[in-house]
Amino acid sequence: MDTKELYREILNEHNINPSHKVDLPGATLTLNGVNPSCGDNITLNLKIENGIIVDGSFVGSGCAVSQASCDMMLDLVIGKSVEEAESLNDAFMRMIRGESSDEDLESLDEAGALQDIAKMPARVKCAVLGWRTMKEMFSTNSKCANCSNPNCH
């Protein structure tokens, strides 16, 4: 199977059967992300306890790339610390800029299938929407995202 076919297969699977496209009652952080250039619109929800992302979801609409990328991102970050999620975010952004290492690609697992998006400038904003929203969520709520008190929310 060539790279383009694998990319399409992974993208289609996450777009057609997203694991994390549901409401998330009890989310501790919620943020809307919009890509005005093409109309992608998501609401990202994370449930963080003791600095660990214990659950996550998204709702919204958009192209296959934005929806699949957000679903892949949640596959990666659920169960990780906020710091690990931020590190994965950095690795994803390096990949999108065409600056990733083999280690970055390995850490991104299926999200690494989006590597060729770097060659499609019109799709970059679609691919990074969920990731950008998560980064903004963490920077806006840094105290909450890293909180060690599960009862503070």
C-alpha positions as CSV (number, residue, x, y, z in Angstrom):
1,M,0.0,0.0,0.0
2,D,1.5,3.4,-1.0
3,T,1.6,6.4,1.3
4,K,-1.2,8.3,-0.3
5,E,-3.5,5.3,-0.1
6,L,-2.6,4.7,3.6
7,Y,-3.2,8.5,4.2
8,R,-6.7,8.3,2.7
9,E,-7.6,5.1,4.6
10,I,-6.6,6.5,8.0
11,L,-8.2,9.8,7.2
12,N,-11.4,8.2,6.1
13,E,-11.6,5.9,9.1
14,H,-11.2,8.8,11.6
15,N,-13.7,11.0,9.6
16,I,-16.4,8.3,9.1
17,N,-16.1,6.6,12.4
18,P,-14.6,9.1,14.9
19,S,-14.1,7.6,18.4
20,H,-14.2,11.0,20.1
21,K,-17.0,12.9,18.3
22,V,-19.5,13.0,21.2
23,D,-20.6,15.2,24.0
24,L,-18.5,15.0,27.2
25,P,-20.4,15.7,30.4
26,G,-18.1,16.8,33.1
27,A,-15.4,18.4,30.9
28,T,-13.1,20.6,32.9
29,L,-12.0,22.6,29.8
30,T,-14.0,23.5,26.7
31,L,-13.0,25.8,23.9
32,N,-14.5,26.5,20.4
33,G,-12.1,26.5,17.5
34,V,-12.9,28.0,14.1
35,N,-11.2,28.0,10.8
36,P,-12.9,30.9,9.0
37,S,-11.2,30.2,5.7
38,C,-13.2,27.0,5.1
39,G,-15.8,26.9,7.8
40,D,-14.4,24.2,10.0
41,N,-15.9,24.6,13.5
42,I,-15.2,22.4,16.5
43,T,-15.8,22.5,20.2
44,L,-13.0,20.7,22.0
45,N,-13.7,19.2,25.5
46,L,-11.1,17.8,27.9
47,K,-11.5,16.3,31.3
48,I,-8.3,16.8,33.3
49,E,-7.6,15.3,36.7
50,N,-4.4,15.8,38.5
51,G,-2.7,17.2,35.4
52,I,-3.7,14.1,33.3
53,I,-6.2,14.2,30.4
54,V,-8.5,11.4,31.5
55,D,-11.1,12.0,28.7
56,G,-11.7,14.2,25.7
57,S,-14.1,14.8,22.9
58,F,-15.1,17.2,20.2
59,V,-18.3,18.2,18.4
60,G,-18.8,20.3,15.4
61,S,-18.5,20.3,11.6
62,G,-15.9,20.6,9.0
63,C,-13.9,18.9,6.3
64,A,-12.6,15.4,6.6
65,V,-9.1,16.6,7.4
66,S,-10.2,18.8,10.4
67,Q,-12.5,16.1,11.8
68,A,-10.0,13.2,11.4
69,S,-7.1,15.2,12.7
70,C,-9.0,16.2,15.9
71,D,-10.0,12.6,16.4
72,M,-6.4,11.4,16.0
73,M,-5.2,14.1,18.4
74,L,-7.6,12.9,21.1
75,D,-6.5,9.3,20.5
76,L,-3.0,10.4,21.3
77,V,-3.5,12.8,24.3
78,I,-6.1,10.9,26.4
79,G,-4.2,9.3,29.2
80,K,-1.3,11.7,28.9
81,S,-0.2,14.5,31.1
82,V,-0.8,18.1,29.9
83,E,2.9,18.4,29.4
84,E,3.0,15.3,27.2
85,A,0.1,16.6,25.2
86,E,1.9,19.9,24.7
87,S,5.0,18.0,23.5
88,L,2.8,16.0,21.0
89,N,1.3,19.3,19.8
90,D,4.8,20.6,19.2
91,A,5.8,17.5,17.3
92,F,2.6,17.7,15.2
93,M,3.3,21.4,14.3
94,R,6.9,20.5,13.3
95,M,5.6,17.8,11.1
96,I,3.1,20.2,9.4
97,R,5.9,22.6,8.8
98,G,8.0,19.8,7.2
99,E,10.5,19.9,10.1
100,S,9.8,16.7,11.9
101,S,12.3,14.0,13.0
102,D,11.7,10.3,12.8
103,E,11.1,10.4,16.5
104,D,8.4,13.1,16.1
105,L,6.6,10.9,13.5
106,E,6.8,7.8,15.7
107,S,5.4,9.7,18.6
108,L,2.4,10.9,16.5
109,D,1.3,7.4,15.6
110,E,-1.6,7.6,13.1
111,A,-1.5,11.4,13.1
112,G,1.8,11.0,11.3
113,A,-0.3,10.0,8.3
114,L,-1.1,13.7,7.9
115,Q,2.6,14.4,7.1
116,D,1.9,15.2,3.5
117,I,-0.5,18.0,4.5
118,A,2.7,20.1,4.7
119,K,2.7,20.0,0.8
120,M,-1.0,21.2,0.7
121,P,-1.0,24.7,2.1
122,A,-4.8,25.0,1.7
123,R,-5.3,22.1,4.1
124,V,-2.8,23.1,6.8
125,K,-5.4,25.2,8.8
126,C,-7.8,22.3,8.6
127,A,-5.3,19.8,10.0
128,V,-4.1,22.0,12.8
129,L,-7.5,23.2,14.0
130,G,-7.9,20.7,16.9
131,W,-4.3,21.0,17.8
132,R,-4.3,24.8,17.8
133,T,-7.5,24.8,19.9
134,M,-5.9,22.5,22.5
135,K,-2.8,24.6,22.7
136,E,-5.0,27.8,23.2
137,M,-7.0,25.9,25.8
138,F,-3.9,25.1,27.8
139,S,-2.4,28.5,27.5
140,T,-5.7,30.2,28.4
141,N,-6.3,27.9,31.4
142,S,-2.8,27.0,32.4
143,K,-3.6,26.9,36.1
144,C,-6.6,24.6,35.5
145,A,-4.8,22.4,33.0
146,N,-2.0,21.7,35.4
147,C,-4.1,21.6,38.6
148,S,-3.4,18.8,41.0
149,N,-6.7,19.4,42.8
150,P,-9.5,17.3,41.2
151,N,-12.1,19.2,43.1
152,C,-11.2,22.7,41.9
153,H,-13.5,22.8,38.9
